[in-house]
Amino acid sequence: MRERAVSGTPEGPVPAADLDRPVVTESEIDTSPRTEPPSRQPYRSVFTSAPLAMAVVDREGTVVSANDALAALLGTGPDGLAGSVAADLVDLTSDARTWHAYREVLRGRQSRLRCTRRLKHPDGHSLWVQVTVTPLPAEDSGVLLSVADISARRELQARLRHLQMHDPVTRLPNRTLFFERLSAALEAESYEQSGTGRIGLCYLDLDGFKAINDTLGHRIGDRLLAAVAERLMRCADEAGHSRTSIPLVARLGGDEFALLVEDSTGTEQLAELAESALRAVQDPFDIAGQRLSVSASIGVVERHAAGTTPTALMQAADTTLYWAKADGKARWTLFDPERNAHRMTRQALASTLRPAIDRGEFQLEYQPLVGMEDDRLHGVEALIRWNHPQFGILTPNRFIGLAEEDGSIVPLGRWVLRTACRQARRWQLDHPDEPPIFVSVNVAVRQVWDSDLVADVAETLAETGLAPHLLQLELTESAVMGSAGRPLQTLKALSDMGVRIAIDDFGTGYSNLAYLSRLPVSVLKLDGSFVRGFQYDDREAAARANPADAVVVEAMIQLAHRLGLTVTAECVETSAQATRLRSIGCDTGQGWLYSRPVPPDRISELLGTPDVQAEASVGNP
């Protein structure tokens, strides 16, 4: 009598899911186990003897049958697996995504599931497995679960990752792993759920390491780096002894190290860590029988993790490390937002300075130079201003240094020279009945070296029609004193042309008075620090003044006069100062007593004024 499955499936081969189940015949007379058709026997043999661990699982997720390889992998007998929940055997319920995908395969809505799981073997060791779940053919109700032991592969991957993520010299985490940890620490879910929500970083660079590397060789240098790494690790361990986490120490490259503090408690914690690192590095090292000494500079940044990016944090740390180096090395420096804002502004100005010249963003103001004896306007000093579209009106101290650094002082200085000479000539033409006033223009030493200043001056004077003696060029004392070669030749050529040469801020540099007789200089401008000593308006204040100030200034004026030079006093702010300077023979005064720097039309109003001091007192606040 032919048998038919109770399940109502068509007659034919028995489904693989029923291989180990007894089958009840329709007559219920024959109760012997069903014999598999010959066509199924080879597949059964393969399933049983295959080295790949496998199990047949029904649509409800229950193991129907399992081979010996799966039993051996899980540390149990094949018979003990039948009837088990497959998902529990290979941990498919530990995360919602995998569990959902597994159920979709059981229901026939997904064609495949592959995942990696870490299982615990009964003997105590752990193993990594790759689990694959695929549907069986339509006539076989169920899925095939296969499990491959990938522990050896995972171990190899872990070793390769360790090599990839660690520095071979110091065995510390390298730059790649450091940024991986830093990025993870700055993710919102990392600091919002627990911790302080703050992060800190000590960015360390060795002082003097290059000299050791160059003189003793890279082998000694590498051993020194490894020794530094060991000490930094001890510092980190001590810092994390009473806290929840130990700072991460990493080598970022060369002689640069980083100590990352997740869940920082504030700047005090970072300061203690930086101090500890400085002390650790400063102690001498015994390397290959030699006693080596280095120090470290450390940039310290501590802030809220929210709103911070790895790039921003590292930029702040790099900037602060630069400050520590610039401030003298062998120290740590805390990030200062205000100081950084100034640096950022400086960079913004430097990047836009040259285009600003072409855009015409600069303008000149003029400050009167007044005769001490007659209080009349003798000349003006041209002072440049930058009408910056973002930062407003900027005075020279904000950008002249930048212009000298990048060389843009040459085209900028040429513009100032032509604009000032053109304006001086305009005043002369507009006031033909008044004695013409001279214009004084500041010249940077780089203009002498990087351009043909003599040719520029000659061309400007010819173009504007200004007489040479109505142009005065001011150079700082440090630029003029000791001049030789091209600078001295330039000054002589300009003087021979009839241009006046003035030494600005005299008394703050070399003050080599004897050298003045050999220079083509016609004017000394006394630095304002000398004039401020005269700033008193009553006898009580005069009694407190240092009498040496008057003696020094008087001596310099007398010597200058004996050398045939005239003297201009800067920063004259009070009538008392003017009176004292006049009494000791000063020729010209410049300062707020007479006028602040003003636009050209204001100078036009002062021309012909018999008493500039009285006029200015009305016009100035």
Disulfide bonds with the S-S distance in Angstrom:
none
